[in-house]
Amino acid sequence: MPASWIKAPKSLFLLTGSLALGIVGGLTAEYLAIPLPWLLGPLICCAIASTLGMPVREAKKTAAGFRTFLGVAIGVSFTPALFDRIGEMAISLSLLPLYVAALGLIGYPFFRKVCGFDKPTAYFSAMPGGLPDMLAFGAEARADLRMLSLVHATRVMLVVIVLPFVIGSVFDIDFGDSSAIGSHWNNISPIEMVLIVFCAFGGWFTAQKLGITGASIVGPMIFAAIASIAGFLHERPPVEVIIIAQLLIGISVGSKYAGVSRHILLHGMAAAGGYSILIMITGASFAALAAWIGDVGFLDAILAYTPGGQAEMTILAIFAGADAAFVALHHIIRVFLVVMGAPIMHRHLK
């Protein structure tokens, strides 16, 4: 019997167990009235299970498939009225290079001098890019990939856990209200549903073929934005789909803690915790500046300048009733700046 035949049932069993664990976490978080229960519940539950040595597995392809619907949810926010705000967005967007530079100037010395990281690990830990991109560049620069993965996963987890509580209390927002993110599937017309699915998977496929970073979100976002501006698409993906996307993303982040020794775990989480405080202070400062000189809403600015994961910040923006297009555009350009600068720094670090 081929080895792949033996591994397949085992892999399916682990994926099913991880999914069940995530659902338990979501239901528990919903019962306890925790903000974003179907994101934070699975995330915390799977992270704890991973650190205890339980085999938590993420369904990467399935998660990527559902992540495409977050891209569609952002794209629908691009309407003709949005272009009336290009001026104010331009001012805020122009601050992003300074923001990324500030994070590097703060984060690199922190990880290098305070945490004792080597140069490549310190630099790629400080850069607020996507985890896959930072791991790829970090591998080329011979960074410590275990520590790098741990720092970025913990950064995203802490930001996603802390931010809803802060925003919820300051702006009086109920992050547990799923009705805020859209309609249920049976309230969306069949034509709109077909268009949503086409934008999701057609956009993903096209962006992958073109080699676009973050294809599972950026491609569907562009397709949905075109459909929305043309007046064909008016609805976000169903609430049920967004909840499943949150569940799978939560499991994915939680699974990153598997196979890490206790010493590395404590060191990495402490380093990420300290840096998370620094980036949230820096992000709030730039958000206040953008709100002041750019005349944008402070809630939109906070979500735009807090470097959590792109998918996670999208969910926060949708639930908070913020300008999802404004927030998403800032995160896309932030990641683009980090990715473009990585090869230059790679040569310098070598």
N, C-alpha and C positions, 0 to 999 in steps of 0.2 A: 504494500500500500504506500503510495507517495507520501512524503512528509507533509506536503501542503494540505493533503486531505485530513491529516491529523490536527494540523495547526488551525484549520478553518473553524471547526466546531469550538475549539478552545477560545479563539479570538472572538467568535460570536457570543460565547458565554460571558466573556469579560466585558464586551460592549453592552450586553443586555444588563449585566450587573451594575455597570457604571450608570446606565440610563435610569435604572431603578433607584439607585442611590441619589441621583440628581433629582428625580421626581419626589422622593421622600424629603430632600432638602427644600425643594420648592413649596411643597405642601406645609412643611413645618414653618417656613418663613412667612407664608401667607397667613397661617394661624396666629403667629406671633406679631403680625402686622408690621413686618420688616419692610422697608422701602425696596422696590424692585424685587419682590420675592422670588420670581422665576429666574432671576439672574444671580442675586446674592445667595439665595438658599443653596442651589446646586454648587455654586462656586465655593462657599465656605465648607459645605459638607464633603465635597470631593477633595478639597485641599487638606482637610483634617484626615480623611481616609488615606490619602497618598502619603502623608508624613508618618502615619502609623504602619505603613508597609503594605496596605491593601492595594491590590492591582486595579488601578483606575485607568480606563482607556477612553480616548476620545475618538469619535467617528469623524475623521477629518473631512472626508468627501461629503458626508451628509451635512456636517456643520457648515461647510463652505456653500453647499446648495441652499441652505436656509438663510445664510448670511446675505445671499443675493437679494432677498426680499427687504433687508434693511437698506440696501442701495436704492431699491425702488421707492421705499418710504421717504428717503431723502430727496430723490429726484422729483417726486410729486410736489415738493415744497418750492421747486423752481417754477415760478409763475411769471407772467408778464409784469406784474406789480413789483416783483423782486428787482427788476432792472432800474426801477426808480430810485433804488437805494445803492446803486453802484458807487456813487461818490463817497458815501459814508463807509462802505465796505472797503474801498480802496485805501482809505487812511488806516483802517484797522489791519488790513492785510500787509501794508507796508511796514508794520511793526514786527512782523513775524521773523524776518532775518535777525533783527536785534534780539528778539526773544530767544531764538535758538542759540545765538551766540552767548547770551547771558546764562542760559542753562549749562552750556559747555564750560564757561569760565567759572561757574559755581560748582558744577558737578565733578569736573575732572580733578581739581585739587582735593575735593572732599573724598573721592574714592581713592585717590593716589596717596595722600598724606594721612588722612584720618583712618581709612579702612585698610590701607596697605595693599591695594591692588597693583598689579603690574600695569604698564602704560596702556597696552591695547585693551585690557579688561576695564580699566578705569575710564578710558575714552568712550568705548561702546556702551558701557553702563550708564554714562552720563547723557548720551544722546537719546532724545525722546522719539525714536523711530519705532517701526513695527518689530515685534520679536523675531519673525523669520528673517527679515532683512539684517537686523543687528547680529543675529547668529551667523548668517552667511558671511558678512564682512568680518566678524570677529574670528571666524574659523580661518580665514585667509591671513589675518594678522596674528594668529596663534594666541588668541585670548583664551581665558579659562571659560569654556562654554557652559559648564555646570553653573558657575557663579553668575555668568551673564544671563542665563536663562532664569535663574532664581531671582535675580535683582529685578528684571523686567516684569516677570510674572507677579512678583510681590508689589511692585510699583502700581501696576494696573489694578491689582486686587484692592490695595489700600485706597487708591483714588476712588474706585467705584464703590467701595463700602462707605468711606467718609463723606464724599461729596453729596449724596442724596440726603443724608441727615442734616448737613449744613444748609444746603439749598432749601430743603423742606421746611426747616425752622425759620430761615430768614425771609423766604418768599411765600411761605404758607402754601406749599404744594404737596399734594397727596400722591406720592409715587406708587401707591398700591392700587390706584384707580385705573384699571385697564381700559375703561371707556374713553380715556383721554387720548389713546393712541390710534383710534380708528374704529371701523365698523366690524361687526361679526360677519363671517363668510356668507351667511344666508341673507344678508342685507346688501350685498354687492351684486350688481348685475352680472350675468354670465359673460357679456362682452368685455366688461372691465376686468373680470377675473382672467380671461384669456389674454388680455393685453398686459396685465400684471405679470403673468407667467412668462409671456414672450419677452418682456423687458428684462425680467430677472435672469433667465437662462440665455437669451439671445445676447444680452449685454455682457454677461460673464464670458461666454464663448468668444465673442469678438475681442474683448479686452485681453483675454489669454493669448489669442492668436497674434495680437499686436504687441505682446510683451509688456503690458501696462502693470505697474506695481499696484497691488491691492485690487486685482482684477475682479474679484467676487463682489466688491462693493462699488468700485469706480465705474465699471462697465454698465451694470444695471442702473446706476444713478444717472449716467449720461443718457441712456435709452429712455428712462422714465422722464427725465427732464425735457427731452425733445417732445415726447408724447404729451406731457403736461402743458408745455408752452404752446403746442399746436392745438390744444383744446380737446384732445382725445381721452386723456387720463385725468380723473378727478379724485379717485379713491386711493388711500393707502392700502397695502396688503392687509388681509384680515387679522384681527386681534389674535386669533388662534395661532397663526403662522409666526407672528412676532413673539409670542410666548414660547413657542418651540425653539425659535432662534436664540432667545435668551437662555433657555435651558441648556442647549448644546454649547453655547459660548461659555457658560458657567462651568460646565464639565471640562471643557478644553483648558481653561485657565487653571482650574483645580488640579488637573492631571499633571501639570508641570512640576509638581513637588515630589513626584515619584522617584525613588532610587537615590535620594540625596542623604548623605550622612548627617548625623545630628550636629556635628561641629560646623560643617559647611552651611547647613540649614540655618542655624542660629546666627552665624556670621553674615550670611547673605540677607536674611530678613532684617537684621539690625541695620545693615548698610542701606538697604532699600527703604526702611522706615525713616531713617534720618534724611535721606535724599527726598523722599516723598514730602516731608515737611518743607524742605527748601523749595521744591518745585511748586508746591501749592501757594507758598508765600510769593514766589516770583510770578506765578500765573495770575494771582489776585492783583498784584501790582500792575502788571501789563494790562489786565482787564480794566482796572480803574482808569488807566491812562487812555486806553482805547475808547472807553465810555465817555471820557471827558473831552478829548480832542476830536474823536470821530463821531460823537453824537449817536452812539448805539446803546441799546439796552444793556444794563449791567449783567443781567442773567445770561443773555446771549454771549456777552464777552467772557464771563466766567467759564462757561462751557466750552468756548472756543479756545481759551488759553490754558485750560487744564489738560496736561498731556496724559490722559488715560489712553486705552486702546481705541482705535477708530470705531469699531463696532460698538464697544461699550458706551462711548460718549454719544454715539448716535442714539442709542436706546434712551440715555438720560435726557437728551434734547427733546426727543419725541414725547416722553412721559411728562417732561416739565412744561410742555407747550411752548418751547422756545423756537426760534427761527432755525429749523434743522438744516436748511440750505446754507445759511450763514456759518453755522457751527461746523458742518461737514467740510465746507470749502477751506476753512482755516486749518483743519486737521490734515486734509489732503496736501496742502501746500507745506505745512510743517514737516510731514513725513518726506515730501519731495525734497525739501532743502537738506534734510538729514541724509537722505540716500545719495544726493548729488555730492555732498561734501565728504562722504565716507571714503571714496577712493583716494581723494587728495590727502586726507588724514592718514589713510592706510600707508601710503608711500612715506609720509613723514615719520610715522611710528616704527616703520621697518628700519 
